[in-house]
Amino acid sequence: MNALTSVMTMLAHTPYLAVVLAVTFGLLGVEAWIVRSQARAHDDRSVEGR
């Protein structure tokens, strides 16, 4: 738990880093959502072709 406390303290003292990390993880989440929706669309098309 000490490592988590250290990370939270570091992020509290460097708001710029916190914002950059939040944006980075947000973009990763959006990209994962897009890839997942494309994979589902591809699976739906392959099922229709059977």
N, C-alpha and C positions, 0 to 999 in steps of 0.2 A: 504494500500500500504506500510505502514511502516514495517509490518511483512515481506513482500516480500523483502524489502530492507535489513532488518536485516539478512535474510537467505542468500541473495546474498553476503553480506559483510562477513558473517561467512564462506561461501564456498570459497570466494576469499582469505581468510587468512589461510585456511586449505586445501591445494590442495589434500592431501591424502584423506580427507573425500569426496571431490568432485569426485575423481576418484572412490572411493568405491561406492558411490551412483550411479554414472553413470553406473558402471559395474552391480550393483544390478538391476537397472531399465532395463538395456539392457537384462539381463538374464530373467527377468520377461516378457519382450516383446517377446523374443524367445520362452519361454515356452507357452505363450498365442497363438503365431502363430502355434506352433506344435499342441496344443490342438484343435485349430480351424480347422486345416487341417485334423486331425483325425476325428473330428466330421463331417466334410463335407464328408469324405470318407465313414463314417458309414452311413450317410444319403443317399448317392448315392447307397450303396449296398442295403439298405432297400427299396428304390424306385424300384430297378431292380427286387426285389423278388415279387413284387405285380402282 
